[in-house]
């Protein structure tokens, strides 16, 4: 039990009345507390703000695009795959009528093996151009969550690094003060040791 009390006393030495405790020690202790609190607060607010911004952007993207029926104008059997992951989508030429009534053709992702004349759904913006479908459900939730987490980690990390740099500066200053004080005391000690 005595060792636990002694260990707790050593841990909180900056807060107790102590002749060896300098103002810089107390400032360093407050700096540590302020750094951690600020890192948590700013990381939380930054993460929530980023998640909200991404969610708003996805909502805006959903509002500006609309699904439109299209028809394949070529077989999608031998077309180039959309990705190396092998998710089954390939690039193929389609024809569609834009919301303003104009007819368009373009290349979009379609299921592999689709035959010419097959009806597929494409996404258009307000001017009738092909756009990628807006993320929905789990994919949208993942993007929102990842944006929030990434910003929270970056903001918290920047605050912690800033606190660490300020603490390192305080330590260097304290070492300089100790060296200056030692230069004043050292000659009198030397006389005692040699005399």
WOZIFEN-V738998 format. One record per run of one state. SS is the DSSP state (H for helix, E for strand, C for the rest). FROM is the first residue (numbers start at 1). LEN is the number of residues. If there is no record, write none. Layout:
ss->[SS | SS]
from->[FROM | FROM]
len->[LEN | LEN]
This chain:
ss->[C | H | C | H | C | H | C | E | C | E | C | E | C | E | C | E | C | E | C | H | C]
from->[1 | 2 | 12 | 13 | 16 | 23 | 65 | 66 | 73 | 81 | 82 | 89 | 98 | 103 | 112 | 119 | 125 | 130 | 132 | 137 | 195]
len->[1 | 10 | 1 | 3 | 7 | 42 | 1 | 7 | 8 | 1 | 7 | 9 | 5 | 9 | 7 | 6 | 5 | 2 | 5 | 58 | 1]
